[in-house]
Amino acid sequence: MRPYTGAAAQHPPNRITLWTGAFTGFYRPDTDQLRQLDPTAKFLYSARSVILVISVQAALIAGLLALRAEAFHLLRFLLVLVGFVALHMISNLSNDYFGFKRGHDTPDSPRRRYTVHPLASGVLENRTLITGVLILAALVGGILAFFIVVTGWTAVGCGAVGLALLYWYDAAPVPLKAIGLGETASFVVWGPLMVGGGYAMITGHLGWPPILASVPYGLGVMSILVGKHTDQLEFDRRHGNGTLPAILGEETARRFNQGVIAAMYLGTASLIATGVLSIWVGFVALALPLGFRAVSVLGNARPTEAPAGYVGWPLWYHRACLVHNRAFGWLYILGLAVGAVLPAIKG
């Protein structure tokens, strides 16, 4: 977001434009301008809605796997989609709340530099943030109650694992992200739990094929977080945050993340070869140029300052991995959709 000038100042974007703008691009909103927005826009930007796409993609993958299995239920799918997005918003807001309360989100922190921090900037008061989280939690609770009624213990198990990981990621006294397990947790959540669990909520039963099919996408989400934590490695070390890159060291973390990206494609190829995925999922090969780009970026030390016109600094590896995973995810979804529509050629 940029301050309105000239004609734009006389005709600022309408609310719908502001709300949808929170979901696109890489941004560093102007704090004073953000304070003047309506409560919904403030909340959407504060919840870092730009990254919610990964939860939308996970829900779509689960839904398409259910469609391919001829066990798709539209209402259940829509509830899974809404539930995933709401949970992701809760996670982002919780992360900022506890990071701020524990003194990690200092003025020099990467979190405060690439986008507005809802509490540190004063955009949201504690009460507003907590109220918003409680509303989202009530929505998620209602959705979970519905699935417990229709799927029984399957929903209880998936819900319990999800809530436990949400708590242990950043709210627990010793959070997972402080002991090098946050990145693995992201793989579990956006891979087997969301895709495999989402499939179970839609169809009413668990299965190994959707869990296996979740692995490439879960690895992609993991690559985003490893990239982000590599970007802020020195800050995390100074503040005693034991992320995986802080434990491994920068160069090893970069090599590890290159391996994660390679595993996304090798895993997809293996699942196609064994018939778990349709041959059409091979569309992900179209994301290879972005994959090579991300691997190339990870192969070199990050610059000491942002290149001219760069948006999102100090995030560097994170951005390359996010751009790649976003494309990989949409192509993965396209392949699943074509395979579901053309059941005679499932591979």
N, C-alpha and C positions, 0 to 999 in steps of 0.2 A: 504494500500500500504506500502511496505517495501523497503528500499534501496536495489538496486541490488548488489549482491556480487558474487564472483567466476564466474562460468559459466554463471550465470544469468546476470552478468554485461556485458559479451561479447555478449549475445543474449537476450537483454531486450524484453519484450512483444511487439508484433506488435500493431499498432493503434487500430485494431478491438478489440483485447483483452483488451486494456486499456479502450476503450469506453464501452464495455459490462461490464467490471469490475466495472464501476461507478454505475451500477444498482443492484449489488449483495452484500449481506453481511452487516456487520457493520464495519465501517472503521474509522481510524484516519490517513489520508494520511500524509506522511512526506512533510512539506511545501516546502523545497528546491527541493525535487524530483518533486513535483507537478508543480513547476515553470518551469521545464524543459520539460514538456509535450506539445503536440501540442494544439492549441487553442480550438479545439473541446473537447478534454479530460478535459482541464481546466474548460471549461464551464459546462460540464456534472457533474463533481465533485462539482463545486461551486453551481450548482442548486440542490444539494442533491438528485440526481437521484435515490438513493436507496429507497426513500419513494414514488416514482412515481407509484409504483405498485398499490397503493390504488386507483388511478385514472383510471388505466387500468382495474382493477377489477370492478369499478363502471360502466365503459363503457360496459364491457362484460355482466354485469347483465342487463343493459338496453337493449342491443342487444338481449339477450336470451329471455327476457320478450316479446320483439317485435316478435321474431320468434315463440314463443308459441302462440301469438295472431294472427299468420299468416299474419303479416304486416311488415315483415322484408325487408329492402332495404340495400344491401351491401354497396353502395357508401355512403349513409347517415351514416351508422354505422361507416365506416372507418373515415369519417370526424368528427364524434362525438368523436371517440377514440383519434385522433390527437389533436382535440381542447381541450379535457380534460387534456391531458398530457402537452400541451403548456401552458394552464392556470395555471396548478399546478407549472410548472417551473417559471412562472412569479410571482406567489405568494411567492415561496421560495426566489427568488432573491429580490423581493420587501421587504420581511420581513427582510432580511439581510441588505438591503440598509437603510431602515428607522431605524432599530435597531442600526446600526452603527452611523448614523447621529445624533440620539438622545442620544448617549452616553451610551446605554444599553449594548452593546456588548464589555464590558471591558475585559482586559486580564484574569481576574478571573471568567468571566462568563461561565456558563455551555456550552453555544453555542460555545465558543472559545476552549473548552477543548475536546469535543467529535469528532469534525471534523474541517477541515480548513474553516475559514471564508474568503470568496473571497476578501473582501475589507480590513479587518484588517490585513490579512496576506500578502497583496500585490500581491496575485496571479492574481487578476483581477484589472485593473484600473477602476475608475468610468466610464470613456468613454466606455470601453469595455463592462462593465456590462449593461449600459444603452442602448448601441447599440444592444446587444443581446436581451434585453427585448423588444426593439422596433421592432426587426425582428419577435419575437414571437407574439407580439401584432398585427402586420400586418397580420400574418398567421391566428390568431384567428379572426381578423376583416373580412378577406376574407371568412372564414368558416361561420361566423355569417351572412354575407351578403347573402351567398348562401341559408341558412336556412330561412332567411326572405323572400326571393323570393319564396321558395317552401312551406313554412308553414305559412307565414304571421305573424299575431300578436302573435301567440304562441311563435315564435322565439324572437320577440321583448320583450315580457314579461320575458321569461327565461333569455335572454341576459342582460336585465336591472337589474334583481335581482342579477345575478351572478356578474356583474361589480360593483354593489353597495356594495355587501358583500366583494369583493376583495379590494375595496377602504376603507371601514370602518373597515376591520379587522386590518390593521396596518398602512395605509397611512393617515387616517383621523387625525385631530388635537387631538381628543380623541378617540383612536382606541378601537374596541370591546374587544381586548385581554387585555386592561388595566382596564376594568370595569366588569370583570367576565363573559363576553358574548362570548369570543372567542371560548370556547369549544362547546357551543350551536351552534355557527355559523358553526363549522366543521361538526356537525351532519346534519344541514340543507343542507350544500353544497354537502357533499358526500352521503347524503341520498336522500331526496326528490328532490333537485335541479338537481344533476347529474343523478341519476337513473330515477326519474320521468320525469325530463326535457329531458334527453337523449332519453328516450322512446318516448316522444312527438316529438322530432326532427326526429327520425327514422320513426315513423308511421304517423306523421302529426296531431296527436290529443293527448290531455291530457286524463288521466284516473286515477281513484282512486286506482285500483288494483296495478299498478306499484308504485304508491306513498307509499301505504301500504307495498309493498314488499321491498321498500328501507329502511324501518325502522331498521331491524336488522343490516344491513351492516353499515348504518349511525351511529348507536350506537357503532359499533366496532371501527370506525374511531375516534369517540369522546373519547372512552376509551384510545386510544393512546395518544391523546393530554392531557387528564386529567392526565395520568401517567407521561408524560413529565413535565408538570407544577408542579406536586407533587414533582418530583425529584429536581426541581430548585426553590422550594417554598421559602427557606430562602433567596436566592439571589434576587428573585423577590420582597420580602418584603422590603429588604434593599434598593432597587432601586425604590420603589413605584409602582411596576407593579401589578395591581390588578387582577391577574388571579383568576379563580374560586377556586383552592386550596388555594391561598393566602387569600381569603375571608373566606373559610370554615374552614381552619386549616388542618394540615396534616392528623390526624386520621380520621376526618370526610370525607375528600377528598378520602382517601383510601377506606372507607366503601362505599361511593357514587360510586366509580368506580367498586367495587365488584358488586354492584347492577346493574350497566350498563351492565356488562358482563353477569350476570344472565338474564337480560331482553332480550339480544340477542337471547338466546335459548327459553325463554318463548314466545317471540314475534314470532319466527319462528314456534314454535309448534302451536300457535294460528292461524297463517296464513295458515298452512297446514290443520288444523282441519276445517277451514271455506272455504277451497277450493281456496283461493287466490293463494297459492303455490302448486306445485305438491308434492305428497308424497315423491318423490325422493330427495327433498331438505332436507329430514331427514338425508342425508349423513353428515350434519354438526355435527351430534352427534359424529362423529369420531374425531372432534376437541376438544371434552370435556376434554381429559387429559391435553391439553394445556390450556384450560379454567380454569380447577381446579388449574393448576400450577400458572397461572396469579393471580387467587383469593388468593392462598396461599401466593404468594410473596407480594400482597397488604395487606395481613393480618398482616404483620410484618414490623417493622421499617427497613429502608434500612441500610446496613452496613456502617460503617464510612469510609471505604476505599475499593477499588476494590479488589475482590478475585483474586487469582493468575490466570493469563491467561485470565481474563475477558476483552472483547473488547466493547468499547462504553461508558466507564465511563466518566462522572458521571451519565449517564442515567441508571436507574435500573428498576423502575416500567414501564417506557416507553418501554424498550426492551421486557419485558414479555408480555405486551399488544400488541406490534407490531407483535411478533412471533405468538401469538394466533390469532390475526385478519387476518394475512396473510393466515394461514391455514383455518380459518373459511371462508374467502372469496373464496378461491379456491374450497372448498367443496360445498359452496353455489352455485357457478358457475357450478360445476359438476352436482349437483342435477337439476338445471334449464336446463342444456344441455340434460340430460337423459330424463327429462320430455318433452322437445321440440321434441326430436327424437322419443319418444314413446307416441304420442298423445292419444293413446287409454287408457293410464293409467295416467291421469293428477291429480288425487286425488281431 
